[in-house]
Amino acid sequence: MTDNTKTMVDRIAMGVGGGLLLLSTVVIGLIEVLAGNNVPLYVGTNADGETVQAATAAGMEVVNNAPVVPPNLRALILVIGLAVLGGYAIFVVGYGAMNGVPGYESSSSTAETFE
C-alpha cells in the first residue's frame, strides 16, 4: 500500500490472523507455564515402563503430565491463523493489484512517481 490507510479487510485479516497466532503461541504457552507444564506434550510411561512424550495419550499406560490445551488443538489454531494471513496476502497481491483497489496499486505505478 502506498498510503497508511487500512481498509476493513486489512483490519479484519490482521486482527483475526494475528490474534489466532498470538493465542496459539503466547497465550496458551503462558497458560501451560502457569499450570506447571514445562513441555506441551503428554508425558507418561508405555507398556514397557519407558518414559515417552507424545502429542496424544494413546498408547500410554500411565499419563504423568497432561497439557491444559491439547497440542492438536493448539496446532489447529496456529494453522487457521496462518491460513487467514495467507488468504489475505493472496487477496492483496492478486485481487487488489489487478482490480485497482485504492491502496493496492502495483509497484510499477509507485516506481514511476519517484523518477
N, C-alpha and C positions, 0 to 999 in steps of 0.2 A: 504494500500500500504506500502511496506517495504522501498521504497526509496522515495525521494522527487520530482521525475519527474512526471509531469502531462501529460497525453495523450490529444489528441484533443477532445475526448469525455468528459474528465474531464473539460476542459476549456469551452466547449460549454454548458454543463449542469450547471456548476456553474455560468457562465455569464448570460445565459438566465433565469434560475430559480431564482437565486439571484437578478438579475436585475428586474424581474417582482415583486418579493416580496418587494423590496425597492421602486419600482414605486407605488405599490398599498398602501403601508403604509406611508412611509416617504414623498415622493414627492407629492402625492395627498393630504396628510394631511397638508403639508405646503401650498399648493395652497388654500385649504379650509380656513386655518387660515388667510392667507394674504387677502382672499376675505371677511373676517369678519364673517365667519360662525363658531360658536363655537360648533355646533352639525352637523355631516354629514348626517342628515336626513331632510326630508321635515317637516316643522313646519307650521301649519295652523289651521283653525277652521273648524269644521264639521257643519252639518246642525243644530245641537242643540246649536251651539255657543261655544262649548268646545274647548279648545286648545289641539291639538293632534300632535303627532310625528309619522311619518310612513316612510317606505322605498320607497313608491311611493305616488304620489299626488292624486291617485284615492280615491274618497270618501270625498275629502275636498272641502268645498265651497270656501274658500279663502286660498291661499298659502302665508304665511308671509315670509318664509325663504326657499329658494331652494338651494341645494348644487350645486357647479360648476360641479362636476363629479357625476353622479347618483350612489347611493350606490350599485345598482345591477351590474353596470359595474366595480366598484372598487372591489367587491367581486369576480367577474369573473376573473379579472386579478390575484387576490391572489390565487384562486383555480388553475388556469393554471400554475402559478409559483410553487405551491406545487406539482402538477402533474408531472412537469418536473423533480423536485428534487426526487420525489418518483420513477419515472421511472429510473432515474439514479442510485438510491440506489438498485433497483431490478437488474439492469444490473451488478453492481459491485458485489453484493452478489451472484447472480445466474450465469450469463454467464462468468464473469471474473474469478471467482474462479474455476469453473468447467472445463473451457477450457484452463487453464494455460496461460492466457493473462499476459504478463510481468507487474509486479507491482500489480497484483491482486491475489497473492498466498494466499492459505488458511492459517489460523492462526496456524495450526498444523505444517506446514513446518517451520514457523518462530520460533515456540517454540523449535524445535529441535536444532536450531542453537545456542540457548542460554544455552544449557545443557552442 
